[in-house]
Amino acid sequence: MHWREQILSDPEILRGKPCVKNTRIPAALVLGYLAAGRDSAAILREFPDLTPSDVSACLDYARDLADFDASAA
């Protein structure tokens, strides 16, 4: 599954911050936990509404943002 199916931005939810589908959990929050050294299992325990696929989608989302080429847009 592509991250675009799991990470959504809705102006009515958290002022449009990209969130995991069907939650109010921002992708940036999940990425912050990972950056702080938390593993996926710890994140899933803290946020039982998330799935392993959601955590992977957040990482895929971040990878695509890092690869973004502003000169091509």
C-alpha positions as CSV (number, residue, x, y, z in Angstrom):
1,M,0.0,0.0,0.0
2,H,1.3,3.5,-0.9
3,W,1.6,6.1,1.9
4,R,-0.8,8.3,0.1
5,E,-3.6,5.9,1.0
6,Q,-2.8,6.1,4.7
7,I,-1.4,9.6,5.3
8,L,-4.1,12.2,4.6
9,S,-4.4,16.0,5.0
10,D,-7.8,17.4,5.8
11,P,-8.3,21.1,6.7
12,E,-10.9,20.1,9.2
13,I,-8.5,17.8,11.2
14,L,-5.6,19.4,13.0
15,R,-5.6,22.4,10.6
16,G,-4.6,20.2,7.7
17,K,-1.5,18.5,9.2
18,P,-0.8,15.2,7.5
19,C,-2.3,12.5,9.8
20,V,-2.7,8.8,9.7
21,K,-6.0,7.9,8.1
22,N,-9.0,7.6,10.4
23,T,-7.0,9.0,13.4
24,R,-6.0,12.4,14.7
25,I,-2.4,11.2,14.9
26,P,0.0,13.4,12.9
27,A,2.6,11.7,10.8
28,A,5.1,14.1,12.3
29,L,4.4,12.8,15.8
30,V,5.1,9.2,14.7
31,L,8.3,10.4,12.9
32,G,9.3,12.3,16.0
33,Y,9.0,9.1,18.1
34,L,11.1,7.2,15.6
35,A,13.7,10.0,15.5
36,A,13.9,9.9,19.3
37,G,14.9,6.2,19.1
38,R,11.5,4.5,19.8
39,D,10.9,1.4,17.9
40,S,7.7,0.5,16.1
41,A,6.5,-1.8,18.8
42,A,6.7,0.9,21.5
43,I,4.8,3.3,19.2
44,L,2.1,0.7,18.6
45,R,1.8,0.2,22.3
46,E,1.4,3.9,22.9
47,F,-1.0,4.4,20.0
48,P,-3.2,1.3,19.8
49,D,-5.1,2.8,16.9
50,L,-2.0,2.5,14.7
51,T,-0.9,-0.5,12.7
52,P,2.6,-1.5,11.6
53,S,1.5,-0.5,8.1
54,D,0.7,3.0,9.4
55,V,4.2,3.4,10.9
56,S,5.7,2.3,7.6
57,A,3.5,4.7,5.7
58,C,4.9,7.6,7.9
59,L,8.4,6.6,7.0
60,D,7.5,6.3,3.3
61,Y,5.9,9.8,3.6
62,A,9.1,11.2,5.1
63,R,11.3,9.6,2.4
64,D,9.2,11.1,-0.3
65,L,9.4,14.5,1.3
66,A,13.2,14.2,1.6
67,D,13.4,13.3,-2.1
68,F,11.3,16.2,-3.2
69,D,13.0,18.3,-5.9
70,A,11.7,21.9,-5.6
71,S,13.3,22.8,-9.0
72,A,11.2,20.2,-10.8
73,A,7.9,21.5,-9.3
